[in-house]
Amino acid sequence: MTVILVRHGESEGNLRRVMQGQLDLPLTEAGREQARLVAARIASMPVAAIYSSPLSRAFETAQTIARQHALTVTPVADLQEGGWGEAQGLTWAEVSARWDVSGERPLAEVIPGAETPDSLRSRSAAAVDALLDRHASDLAVCVSHAGTIAQLIAHLIGMPEGQLPRLSTGNTAVTIIEGSADLPMIRLLNDMCHLDGHAQPYHATSWRLRE
């Protein structure tokens, strides 16, 4: 099977450069255009199902994709972004002024109410593993968030808990995973060529994970 992971388009929180977490902020007009471009890129693919974080910036992106396939979007709570507790809606400067984030302690231990990275990885990985097995012979799209996708990539390549790939996931970046939950393969990682008007069918060389 194939799962296409897509990050949402630019949101009002991205534009304002705040820590969004699970704060529900909508897409900007630029984000809606990004969603239209990634939808056009995926339009020719035989998508059987579309799943999304319930947060509106992801769900609206997913709905834009779904219209190309006459599908409805299924919300999956465990695909939503990690929560930043009391820091949600604050800029990094405001966070730094309230809490000591200069040390080696993880932010989740410093910011009250923040979700731990282990919690985010556990719930999001379980959700995607289930989808990999559910769609054993077809293709599904999952629209999610930068932090969630980073944890999913770490899970898929077998990184220890507490470690993340050095990956900056752009708005509407596409990552393509094939195989089962036991033996996934990444076909494409964090690709945004649709935003440059040069989208091409993917023919990337696969590499096996967890072998």
C-alpha positions as CSV (number, residue, x, y, z in Angstrom):
1,M,0.0,0.0,0.0
2,T,0.9,3.7,-0.2
3,V,0.4,6.5,2.3
4,I,1.0,10.1,1.2
5,L,1.8,12.4,4.2
6,V,1.1,16.0,3.5
7,R,1.7,18.9,5.8
8,H,-1.1,21.6,5.8
9,G,-0.8,24.8,3.9
10,E,0.4,28.1,5.5
11,S,-1.8,29.0,8.4
12,E,-2.4,32.3,10.3
13,G,-0.2,30.9,13.0
14,N,2.7,30.3,10.6
15,L,2.3,33.8,9.2
16,R,2.3,35.3,12.7
17,R,5.2,33.0,13.7
18,V,3.5,31.7,16.9
19,M,3.7,28.3,18.5
20,Q,0.4,26.9,17.3
21,G,0.4,23.4,18.7
22,Q,-3.3,22.4,19.0
23,L,-4.5,26.0,18.7
24,D,-7.0,25.9,15.8
25,L,-6.0,28.6,13.3
26,P,-7.2,28.7,9.7
27,L,-5.2,28.8,6.5
28,T,-4.1,32.0,4.9
29,E,-4.9,32.8,1.3
30,A,-1.4,31.7,0.5
31,G,-2.0,28.5,2.4
32,R,-5.2,27.9,0.4
33,E,-3.3,28.3,-2.9
34,Q,-0.6,25.9,-1.6
35,A,-3.4,23.4,-0.9
36,R,-4.8,23.8,-4.4
37,L,-1.4,23.2,-5.9
38,V,-0.7,20.0,-3.8
39,A,-4.3,18.8,-4.7
40,A,-3.5,19.2,-8.4
41,R,-0.3,17.3,-7.9
42,I,-2.2,14.4,-6.3
43,A,-5.2,14.6,-8.6
44,S,-4.1,11.9,-11.0
45,M,-3.2,9.4,-8.3
46,P,-5.8,6.6,-7.4
47,V,-6.5,7.9,-3.9
48,A,-8.9,5.6,-2.0
49,A,-9.2,7.5,1.3
50,I,-8.2,10.8,2.8
51,Y,-7.5,11.2,6.5
52,S,-6.6,14.4,8.4
53,S,-5.9,16.0,11.7
54,P,-9.1,17.6,12.8
55,L,-7.4,21.0,13.2
56,S,-8.8,23.3,10.6
57,R,-5.5,24.2,8.9
58,A,-5.0,20.5,8.1
59,F,-8.6,19.6,7.5
60,E,-9.2,22.4,5.0
61,T,-6.0,21.3,3.1
62,A,-7.4,17.7,3.1
63,Q,-10.8,18.9,1.9
64,T,-9.1,20.6,-1.0
65,I,-7.4,17.4,-2.0
66,A,-10.5,15.4,-1.4
67,R,-12.5,17.4,-3.9
68,Q,-10.3,16.2,-6.7
69,H,-11.3,12.6,-5.9
70,A,-15.0,13.0,-4.8
71,L,-14.0,11.7,-1.4
72,T,-14.9,12.8,2.1
73,V,-12.2,13.5,4.7
74,T,-12.0,11.3,7.8
75,P,-10.7,13.1,10.9
76,V,-8.1,11.3,13.0
77,A,-7.5,12.9,16.3
78,D,-4.0,11.3,16.7
79,L,-2.7,13.0,13.5
80,Q,-3.0,16.4,15.1
81,E,0.0,18.4,16.2
82,G,1.5,18.1,19.6
83,G,0.1,20.5,22.2
84,W,2.3,23.3,23.6
85,G,0.2,23.9,26.6
86,E,0.5,27.5,28.0
87,A,2.8,28.5,25.1
88,Q,0.2,28.0,22.4
89,G,-0.4,31.3,20.6
90,L,2.9,32.9,21.9
91,T,5.9,33.9,19.8
92,W,9.2,32.4,20.6
93,A,10.3,35.7,22.2
94,E,7.3,35.6,24.5
95,V,8.0,32.0,25.4
96,S,11.6,32.9,26.2
97,A,10.5,35.7,28.4
98,R,8.1,33.5,30.5
99,W,10.2,30.3,30.8
100,D,13.9,29.4,30.8
101,V,14.2,27.6,27.5
102,S,17.9,28.2,27.1
103,G,19.0,25.0,28.9
104,E,19.2,21.3,27.9
105,R,15.8,20.4,29.3
106,P,13.2,19.5,26.7
107,L,10.6,22.2,26.1
108,A,7.8,19.8,27.2
109,E,9.4,19.7,30.6
110,V,9.7,23.5,30.8
111,I,6.4,24.7,29.4
112,P,3.4,23.9,31.6
113,G,0.8,21.6,29.9
114,A,3.0,20.8,26.9
115,E,2.6,17.3,25.3
116,T,5.8,15.2,25.6
117,P,7.5,14.1,22.3
118,D,7.1,10.4,23.4
119,S,3.3,10.9,23.6
120,L,3.2,12.6,20.2
121,R,5.2,9.8,18.6
122,S,3.3,7.0,20.3
123,R,-0.2,8.2,19.2
124,S,0.7,9.4,15.7
125,A,2.8,6.3,14.9
126,A,-0.1,4.0,16.1
127,A,-2.5,5.9,13.8
128,V,-0.3,5.6,10.7
129,D,0.7,2.0,11.4
130,A,-3.0,1.1,11.5
131,L,-3.6,3.0,8.2
132,L,-0.7,1.2,6.5
133,D,-2.2,-2.1,7.4
134,R,-5.8,-1.1,6.7
135,H,-5.0,0.0,3.2
136,A,-2.9,-3.0,2.3
137,S,-3.6,-2.7,-1.5
138,D,-4.5,0.9,-2.2
139,L,-3.5,4.5,-1.6
140,A,-4.4,6.9,1.2
141,V,-3.6,10.5,2.0
142,C,-2.9,11.8,5.5
143,V,-2.8,15.5,6.1
144,S,-1.0,16.5,9.3
145,H,1.6,18.9,10.9
146,A,5.3,19.5,10.9
147,G,5.9,18.2,14.4
148,T,3.7,15.1,13.9
149,I,5.3,14.3,10.6
150,A,8.8,14.6,12.0
151,Q,7.9,12.1,14.7
152,L,6.4,9.8,12.1
153,I,9.6,9.8,10.0
154,A,11.6,9.1,13.2
155,H,9.3,6.2,13.9
156,L,9.5,4.8,10.3
157,I,13.3,4.9,10.2
158,G,13.6,3.4,13.6
159,M,15.1,6.3,15.5
160,P,15.2,5.9,19.3
161,E,12.6,7.8,21.3
162,G,13.8,11.3,22.1
163,Q,15.6,11.7,18.7
164,L,14.3,13.4,15.6
165,P,15.6,13.7,12.0
166,R,17.1,17.0,11.1
167,L,14.2,17.8,8.8
168,S,12.3,21.0,8.2
169,T,8.9,20.1,6.8
170,G,7.5,22.8,4.6
171,N,3.9,23.8,4.1
172,T,2.2,21.1,1.8
173,A,5.4,19.1,1.7
174,V,4.8,15.6,0.4
175,T,6.3,12.4,1.9
176,I,5.4,9.0,0.3
177,I,5.5,5.8,2.2
178,E,5.0,2.3,0.8
179,G,4.7,-1.1,2.4
180,S,3.3,-2.4,5.6
181,A,3.7,-1.2,9.2
182,D,6.3,-3.9,9.7
183,L,8.4,-3.0,6.6
184,P,7.7,0.6,5.4
185,M,9.7,2.2,2.6
186,I,10.1,5.9,2.0
187,R,9.7,6.8,-1.7
188,L,9.8,10.5,-1.4
189,L,10.6,12.8,1.5
190,N,9.5,16.4,2.1
191,D,9.1,17.3,-1.5
192,M,7.5,20.7,-2.5
193,C,8.2,20.8,-6.3
194,H,4.4,21.5,-6.8
195,L,5.0,25.0,-5.3
196,D,7.5,25.8,-8.0
197,G,5.3,24.7,-10.9
198,H,7.5,21.8,-11.7
199,A,5.7,18.9,-10.3
200,Q,6.8,15.5,-11.8
201,P,5.6,11.9,-11.2
202,Y,7.8,10.4,-8.5
203,H,10.4,7.8,-9.5
204,A,12.7,8.1,-6.5
205,T,14.8,5.1,-5.6
206,S,13.3,3.4,-2.5
207,W,15.4,2.5,0.5
208,R,14.2,-0.1,3.1
209,L,13.7,0.7,6.7
210,R,13.9,-1.4,9.8
211,E,15.9,-4.1,8.2
